C-alpha cells in the first residue's frame, strides 16, 4: 500500500469535517421539521382529520423535484428521501390519532 501524501490527507480531513458538519445540521433540521409535524398531527387528531393528505404530498413531491433539479441534485433521490419522511410523518400522525382517541374515550 502506498503512503498517502500529507497534503492529500489534510484535504480529505477537511472535506470530511465539512460533511460531518452538514450531517449535524441536517439532523437538527430534521428534528425541527418533525417537531412541527408532531404539532400538525395533534391538530389533525383534535379535529379528526386524516393522517395523510395525498394532495399536499403530491404538491410537495413535485415542488421538491423542481428544487432538486435547480440545485443539481437527482430529483429521483429527492423524491425517495421525501417519501421516506412522509411515511414516517404519517406513522407519527396515526400514532397521535390513536393515542388521542384512547385519551378521549377515557375522559368521556
C-alpha positions in Angstrom: 0.0 0.0 0.0 1.4 3.4 -0.9 1.9 6.2 1.5 -0.7 9.0 1.3 0.7 12.5 0.7 0.2 14.5 3.9 -1.5 17.4 1.9 -4.0 14.9 0.5 -4.7 13.5 4.0 -5.2 17.1 5.2 -7.6 17.9 2.3 -9.5 14.7 2.9 -9.8 15.5 6.6 -11.2 19.0 5.7 -13.8 17.5 3.4 -14.8 15.0 6.0 -15.1 17.7 8.6 -17.5 19.7 6.3 -19.5 16.5 5.7 -19.7 15.9 9.5 -20.9 19.5 10.0 -23.5 19.2 7.2 -24.8 15.8 8.7 -25.2 17.5 12.1 -27.1 20.4 10.5 -29.3 18.0 8.6 -30.2 16.1 11.8 -31.1 19.4 13.6 -33.2 20.5 10.7 -35.0 17.1 10.6 -35.6 17.3 14.3 -37.2 20.8 13.9 -39.3 19.5 10.9 -40.6 16.6 13.0 -41.3 18.9 15.9 -43.6 20.9 13.5 -45.2 17.8 12.0 -45.9 16.4 15.5 -47.9 19.6 16.2 -49.7 19.1 12.9 -50.5 15.6 14.0 -52.0 16.8 17.2 -54.1 19.3 15.4 -55.3 16.7 12.9 -56.2 14.3 15.8 -58.1 17.1 17.6 -60.2 17.9 14.6 -60.5 14.3 13.3 -58.6 15.0 10.1 -56.9 12.1 8.3 -53.2 11.4 9.0 -52.3 11.6 5.3 -53.0 14.4 2.8 -52.4 13.0 -0.6 -52.9 16.3 -2.4 -50.3 18.0 -0.2 -47.9 15.1 -0.5 -48.2 15.2 -4.3 -47.6 19.0 -4.4 -44.6 18.7 -2.1 -43.0 15.9 -4.2 -43.4 18.0 -7.4 -42.0 21.0 -5.6 -39.0 19.2 -4.1 -38.3 17.6 -7.5 -38.1 21.1 -9.0 -35.9 22.3 -6.2 -33.6 19.3 -6.5 -33.2 19.9 -10.3 -32.4 23.5 -9.7 -29.8 22.5 -7.1 -28.3 19.9 -9.4 -29.4 17.1 -7.1 -31.0 13.9 -8.6 -34.8 14.6 -8.4 -35.4 10.8 -8.0 -33.2 10.8 -4.9 -35.1 13.9 -3.6 -38.4 12.2 -4.1 -37.3 9.0 -2.4 -36.0 11.0 0.5 -39.2 13.0 0.8 -41.4 9.8 0.5 -39.4 8.3 3.4 -40.1 11.4 5.5 -43.7 11.5 4.5 -44.2 7.8 5.5 -42.6 8.5 8.9 -44.8 11.6 9.5 -47.9 9.6 8.6 -46.9 6.9 11.0 -46.5 9.5 13.7 -49.8 11.1 12.9 -51.5 7.7 13.1 -50.0 7.1 16.5 -51.0 10.5 17.7 -54.6 10.0 16.5 -54.8 6.5 18.1 -53.4 8.0 21.4 -55.8 10.9 21.1 -58.8 8.6 20.5 -57.9 6.4 23.5 -57.5 9.5 25.7 -60.8 11.0 24.5 -62.6 7.7 25.2 -61.2 7.5 28.8 -62.4 11.0 29.6 -65.9 10.5 28.0 
